[in-house]
């Protein structure tokens, strides 16, 4: 089931890259792929999305029509990156950097943007604590990363994204985002690797309580 889900997510990413589906549709289908409990559900999500240029593989539970290439491992520095802090300013991090378990991102009257698409997370849970006070924290994740958010929005918005496979974690990498937003926002949005931030589109927001 996990291999079939990965194939479906790859096909959705290619369809988005070739403008076959829009941003909102892409993110909704990726979330639905994580919630799917069988191959039929995954098949429905990618039905009709084949493109000539992508040579995409159809999803089959337990049977793939083509082998999947080995995933490339991002090169990450051995040392732990400092926590992300923005006070009356902006901070952006992207590329192959190291996100350690227990890292913190804080935005006070400022903005923090963390792009995790080229970050290699180890198997198991990696926790990232986010606190936004009159500020914003935006986190970009790849579509094949399992994510869960545990936090609260106090006169603000804290992402309520919960994207764990229906069969459980199964030893895969999981990003757990903890914290709070006070008069601010903590947002999570999904982009395929190697693509610009939604080609200028407004990120999808997950208001608290959704």
QUIRA-V136528 format. One record per helix or strand of 3 or more residues. SS is the DSSP state (hx for helix, st for strand). FROM is the first residue (numbers start at 0). TO is the last residue. If there is no record, write none. Layout:
# QUIRA-V136528
SS|FROM|TO, SS|FROM|TO
This chain:
# QUIRA-V136528
hx|1|16, hx|22|34, hx|38|45, st|83|86, st|89|92, st|102|107, st|110|114, st|123|132, st|135|140, st|145|153, st|172|181, st|184|189, hx|197|199
